[in-house]
Amino acid sequence: MVEISVGGVVVPGDNVRQLTDKDQQQVILGPGLRREGESVMVIKPGLLRRRDPGVYWVDSHQKRYVANRGDNVLGVVVAKAGDTFRVDIGTSEPASLSYLAFESATKKNRPNVNPGDIVYSKLLVASRDMEAELVCVDSYGKKAGLGVLDGGGFMFSVPLHTVRKLLNPESNLLTAVGKSIPFEIAVGMNGRVWIRARTVKESICLANAVECSEFMTNAEISNMSNKLIDVLAGF
């Protein structure tokens, strides 16, 4: 029997309960793991990961997003139905977004949201038995960077593990490029990334850099970032 360890390969059907029981902190199960009775079962193949405080998940190459409560996601408004908007977030069914789920929104002060708009929102409800529900405010009712992403920009899709790599504090792509090129970025856990730079050329170059960094090390990313900066500077 192969011993299961953090960073090792796991497949569906593996029980990692013995590993999580050794953790001294409260255990939180992320994507790829599910509690079944007294067992903690793996439900998709990949590498078992852990970070403080006691969060476990399975890192795998996956493009289809499964909604998880609390995730920040990028969606496209596809329709308006009564007092709610239907938003495509890459799941099998669109999510709902109430017009009251925006900062300072009231019945008289409605947000300016139209079909085709890109919204950066948080999943408030995510269950396989219920429709996903989005909000564009934090727990204090503030915008906190969420809402409609207007004023241009470019949105594209990447594998889910690339998104986690971008959000990893150890990743140096965004910091290396940001030292010389001002830009705005919104990263959704559903595999979508929105970028806006000073020009269309810079936005496309940054998008290509994100896609190319999928299998690069930090040293390779730094080298690529330096070459990208030189190209955009005209050298």
VENDAZI-V18256 format. One record per residue. PHI is phi in radians with two decimals (999 if undefined). D_LAST is the distance of its C-alpha to the last C-alpha in whole Angstrom. Layout:
phi=PHI d_last=D_LAST
phi=PHI d_last=D_LAST
//
This chain:
phi=999 d_last=57
phi=-1.35 d_last=53
phi=-1.31 d_last=52
phi=-1.56 d_last=50
phi=-2.46 d_last=48
phi=-1.13 d_last=45
phi=1.65 d_last=41
phi=-1.54 d_last=44
phi=-1.41 d_last=44
phi=-2.23 d_last=47
phi=-2.27 d_last=48
phi=-0.95 d_last=50
phi=1.83 d_last=54
phi=-1.20 d_last=53
phi=-1.85 d_last=55
phi=-1.84 d_last=53
phi=-1.06 d_last=55
phi=-1.11 d_last=56
phi=-1.28 d_last=53
phi=-1.20 d_last=52
phi=-1.15 d_last=56
phi=-1.36 d_last=55
phi=-1.21 d_last=52
phi=-1.44 d_last=53
phi=-1.90 d_last=52
phi=-1.13 d_last=52
phi=-1.59 d_last=51
phi=-2.09 d_last=49
phi=-1.65 d_last=48
phi=-1.82 d_last=45
phi=-0.99 d_last=44
phi=1.64 d_last=46
phi=-2.20 d_last=49
phi=-2.57 d_last=52
phi=-1.48 d_last=55
phi=-2.25 d_last=58
phi=1.13 d_last=61
phi=-1.62 d_last=61
phi=-1.90 d_last=58
phi=-2.04 d_last=54
phi=-1.71 d_last=53
phi=-1.49 d_last=50
phi=-2.02 d_last=50
phi=-2.67 d_last=46
phi=-1.33 d_last=45
phi=2.79 d_last=42
phi=-1.82 d_last=41
phi=-1.33 d_last=43
phi=-2.09 d_last=41
phi=-2.57 d_last=42
phi=-2.54 d_last=41
phi=-1.24 d_last=43
phi=-1.67 d_last=46
phi=1.16 d_last=47
phi=-1.67 d_last=45
phi=-2.04 d_last=45
phi=-2.73 d_last=43
phi=-1.88 d_last=43
phi=-1.60 d_last=39
phi=-2.49 d_last=39
phi=-1.41 d_last=36
phi=-2.51 d_last=38
phi=-1.90 d_last=37
phi=-1.40 d_last=40
phi=-1.52 d_last=40
phi=-1.97 d_last=44
phi=-1.06 d_last=44
phi=-2.28 d_last=45
phi=-1.05 d_last=46
phi=1.64 d_last=44
phi=-1.28 d_last=40
phi=-1.53 d_last=38
phi=-2.31 d_last=37
phi=-1.83 d_last=35
phi=-2.34 d_last=37
phi=-2.02 d_last=38
phi=-1.21 d_last=41
phi=-1.84 d_last=43
phi=-2.89 d_last=46
phi=-2.07 d_last=48
phi=-2.21 d_last=52
phi=1.18 d_last=54
phi=-1.68 d_last=53
phi=-2.21 d_last=50
phi=-1.91 d_last=47
phi=-1.68 d_last=46
phi=-2.14 d_last=43
phi=-1.46 d_last=41
phi=-2.00 d_last=40
phi=1.61 d_last=40
phi=-1.55 d_last=43
phi=-1.15 d_last=46
phi=-2.25 d_last=47
phi=-1.12 d_last=46
phi=-1.68 d_last=46
phi=-1.84 d_last=48
phi=-2.39 d_last=46
phi=-1.31 d_last=49
phi=-1.21 d_last=48
phi=-1.50 d_last=50
phi=-1.53 d_last=47
phi=-2.12 d_last=45
phi=-1.08 d_last=45
phi=1.11 d_last=47
phi=-1.39 d_last=48
phi=-2.39 d_last=52
phi=-1.12 d_last=54
phi=-1.55 d_last=53
phi=-1.88 d_last=50
phi=-1.52 d_last=48
phi=-1.23 d_last=45
phi=-1.55 d_last=43
phi=-2.15 d_last=42
phi=-2.29 d_last=42
phi=-0.96 d_last=42
phi=1.76 d_last=38
phi=-1.23 d_last=37
phi=-1.69 d_last=35
phi=-2.09 d_last=37
phi=-1.81 d_last=36
phi=-2.45 d_last=39
phi=-2.03 d_last=41
phi=-1.38 d_last=44
phi=-1.55 d_last=47
phi=-2.23 d_last=49
phi=-2.55 d_last=49
phi=-2.58 d_last=51
phi=-1.23 d_last=52
phi=-1.81 d_last=56
phi=-2.35 d_last=54
phi=-1.23 d_last=52
phi=-1.15 d_last=48
phi=-2.19 d_last=48
phi=-1.93 d_last=45
phi=-2.40 d_last=45
phi=-2.01 d_last=42
phi=-2.42 d_last=43
phi=-1.55 d_last=43
phi=-1.17 d_last=47
phi=-1.72 d_last=47
phi=1.39 d_last=47
phi=-1.73 d_last=43
phi=-1.11 d_last=40
phi=0.90 d_last=38
phi=1.49 d_last=35
phi=-1.57 d_last=37
phi=2.20 d_last=38
phi=-1.32 d_last=36
phi=-1.67 d_last=32
phi=-1.82 d_last=32
phi=1.44 d_last=29
phi=1.59 d_last=27
phi=1.81 d_last=25
phi=-2.40 d_last=25
phi=-1.94 d_last=28
phi=-2.54 d_last=28
phi=-1.98 d_last=30
phi=-2.37 d_last=29
phi=-1.02 d_last=32
phi=-1.08 d_last=34
phi=-1.25 d_last=33
phi=-1.20 d_last=29
phi=-1.10 d_last=30
phi=-1.11 d_last=32
phi=-1.17 d_last=30
phi=-1.09 d_last=27
phi=-1.44 d_last=30
phi=-1.20 d_last=31
phi=-1.01 d_last=30
phi=-1.40 d_last=29
phi=-1.30 d_last=26
phi=-1.94 d_last=23
phi=-1.10 d_last=21
phi=-1.17 d_last=21
phi=-1.23 d_last=21
phi=-1.16 d_last=18
phi=-1.30 d_last=16
phi=-1.16 d_last=18
phi=-1.18 d_last=17
phi=-2.11 d_last=14
phi=-2.15 d_last=15
phi=-1.25 d_last=18
phi=-2.75 d_last=20
phi=-1.99 d_last=24
phi=-2.53 d_last=25
phi=-2.24 d_last=29
phi=-1.98 d_last=30
phi=-1.75 d_last=33
phi=-1.18 d_last=36
phi=-1.54 d_last=36
phi=1.53 d_last=33
phi=-2.01 d_last=31
phi=-2.25 d_last=28
phi=-2.04 d_last=27
phi=-2.29 d_last=24
phi=-2.38 d_last=23
phi=-2.01 d_last=19
phi=-1.21 d_last=18
phi=-2.33 d_last=18
phi=-1.11 d_last=19
phi=-1.03 d_last=15
phi=-1.14 d_last=15
phi=-1.09 d_last=18
phi=-1.19 d_last=18
phi=-1.10 d_last=15
phi=-1.16 d_last=17
phi=-1.10 d_last=20
phi=-1.13 d_last=19
phi=-1.14 d_last=18
phi=-1.09 d_last=22
phi=-1.16 d_last=23
phi=-1.27 d_last=21
phi=-1.38 d_last=22
phi=-0.92 d_last=26
phi=-1.98 d_last=27
phi=-1.58 d_last=24
phi=-1.47 d_last=25
phi=-1.08 d_last=23
phi=-1.15 d_last=22
phi=-1.17 d_last=20
phi=-1.14 d_last=19
phi=-1.08 d_last=17
phi=-1.12 d_last=15
phi=-1.12 d_last=15
phi=-1.10 d_last=14
phi=-1.12 d_last=11
phi=-1.17 d_last=9
phi=-1.12 d_last=10
phi=-1.10 d_last=9
phi=-1.12 d_last=5
phi=-1.10 d_last=6
phi=-1.22 d_last=8
phi=-1.42 d_last=6
phi=1.62 d_last=4
phi=-1.50 d_last=0
//
